[in-house]
């Protein structure tokens, strides 16, 4: 659920830039871009909220709030990187981006460390 919600989030936050690049939304006023993005973000929330409720230890799930947040951030950045690599041809990965991903993996390791 978190992966799919992050697909929606990425499209809500950055999809309008792709539409602008494709000359679809070039003349749209900012308020229309915002409403368009909110419409997409609605589906993100429809998946994120239940995923967090199900995953939270206080509701019988296996994760603390800190663990859920770190998992969410890692998923978010991973989905973002994959989608942006396909959507925007000018965006390329460099060594420092890979180093940042290693740091994220370490963050997951440390947040789950007992």
KAPESUL-V305055 format. One record per residue. RES is the residue in one small letter. OMEGA is omega as a letter, one per 40 degrees, with the letter a starting at -180 (999 if undefined). D_CENTER is the distance of its C-alpha to the mean C-alpha in Angstrom with 1 decimal. Layout:
# KAPESUL-V305055
RES:OMEGA:D_CENTER + RES:OMEGA:D_CENTER
This chain:
# KAPESUL-V305055
x:a:11.7 + x:i:8.5 + x:a:7.7 + x:i:8.9 + x:i:7.2 + x:i:3.7 + x:i:6.2 + x:a:7.6 + x:a:5.2 + x:i:5.3 + x:i:8.9 + x:a:9.6 + x:a:8.9 + x:a:10.4 + x:i:12.3 + x:i:15.2 + x:i:15.7 + x:i:16.2 + x:i:18.5 + x:i:20.4 + x:a:20.8 + x:i:22.2 + x:i:24.5 + x:a:23.4 + x:a:22.3 + x:a:24.4 + x:a:26.8 + x:i:24.4 + x:a:24.9 + x:a:22.0 + x:i:22.4 + x:i:21.8 + x:a:18.6 + x:i:17.4 + x:i:18.7 + x:a:17.2 + x:i:13.6 + x:i:14.5 + x:i:15.8 + x:a:12.6 + x:i:10.7 + x:a:13.6 + x:i:12.6 + x:a:9.1 + x:i:11.5 + x:i:14.0 + x:a:12.0 + x:a:10.3 + x:i:13.8 + x:i:15.9 + x:i:13.8 + x:i:14.2 + x:a:17.8 + x:a:18.6 + x:a:17.3 + x:a:19.0 + x:i:22.3 + x:i:24.0 + x:i:23.5 + x:i:24.7 + x:a:21.5 + x:a:21.4 + x:i:19.0 + x:i:19.7 + x:i:17.5 + x:i:17.0 + x:i:16.2 + x:a:13.6 + x:a:11.9 + x:i:12.1 + x:a:10.9 + x:a:7.7 + x:i:7.3 + x:i:8.5 + x:a:6.5 + x:a:3.1 + x:i:5.9 + x:i:7.6 + x:i:5.9 + x:a:5.7 + x:a:9.2 + x:a:10.5 + x:a:9.8 + x:i:11.0 + x:i:13.9 + x:a:15.0 + x:a:14.5 + x:a:16.1 + x:a:19.1 + x:a:19.8 + x:i:16.8 + x:i:18.0 + x:i:17.2 + x:a:19.9 + x:a:21.3 + x:i:19.7 + x:i:16.1 + x:i:17.4 + x:i:19.0 + x:i:15.9 + x:i:14.4 + x:i:17.7 + x:i:17.4 + x:i:14.1 + x:i:16.1 + x:i:18.9 + x:i:16.9 + x:i:16.2 + x:a:19.9 + x:a:21.2 + x:i:19.4 + x:i:20.9 + x:i:24.2 + x:999:27.0
